Amino acid sequence: MRGAAGWAAALALALAGCGGGSKAAAPTPTTNAASGGASAPTPAAPTRLTVRATTRLPAPVQDPATAASGSRAVLAGGLDTADVSVASVTLLSRASARPGPSLPTARHDAAAAALGSRVAVFGGGDAGAQNADVLLVDPARGTVHVAARLPGPASDVAAATLGGTAYVVGGFDGSRALDSIVAWRPGSAPRIVARLPTAVRYAAVAAAGRRVIVAGGTTAAGASRQLLAFDPASGRVTSIGRLAAPLTHAGAASLGGTVFVVGGRGALQGSQVRTVLAIDPATGGVRPAGTLPGPRSDTGVAALGGEILVAGGRDRSGRVLADALHLRPGG
């Protein structure tokens, strides 16, 4: 069943009344998540993102595990045009996309998080089976190796880095959705550090300030409107607001202390949206912050050098996409 043609426009109008009039919180210190460096002032959040450039990927892909490290983003695995898992890795910069080192096995719906100069890839699925691998991809050296194992197999996961630790949120173990948040840093064993109020898969997750923001996703009740914040210092997960409409299969990244949720869809394929939403992690306020050239879900999303990359994905017709959009601040 395909979504109504005006679904995306209705969502944007609804969101304009959801937190749109709230005042932005003062910028808070943040930690360079990729490097684990010292706190530094957060630059002002962009008010709107627009597509300023497009890069062609080596092949169409959806559901790649995506994170930025250094001057490039790593896209690991995913599904091709035949809905078959792939083991390929693409290194995406502001100007080009080129092949990187292959994963040891094909997988899709994994999650990625930057840890220093490397990118960790968590779990993923292939042909109905989930795995528990934690892979470390070193794009500079062109290497990939298994570094750890998750507490259990998981696909449909999302991840973000905060203070040198990667946090893996929710997922699916092959029979049920997961309510766990798993923490990992190289040299340690992954461990569950918190529980979500409800099990969720396909959530949009990004770190901002000192918290990890979890937006939407798929629960037992369907696509979700939930907006949660996880505080690693206290171990608490709290509700900070709600989206104006259910949203799942979206991606997220943060710029200037604001979390941007990109694309996604409702419960059914065919209900993809083209909206970019901005979430204030301090207040839970949500406002429209841009539109994509067309509706898409299941993209790879990462912040890189002051812009947000949106790679691949699936459109309303089910077509798998082969472009990477560069979203930059501006009207």
Disulfide bonds with the S-S distance in Angstrom:
none
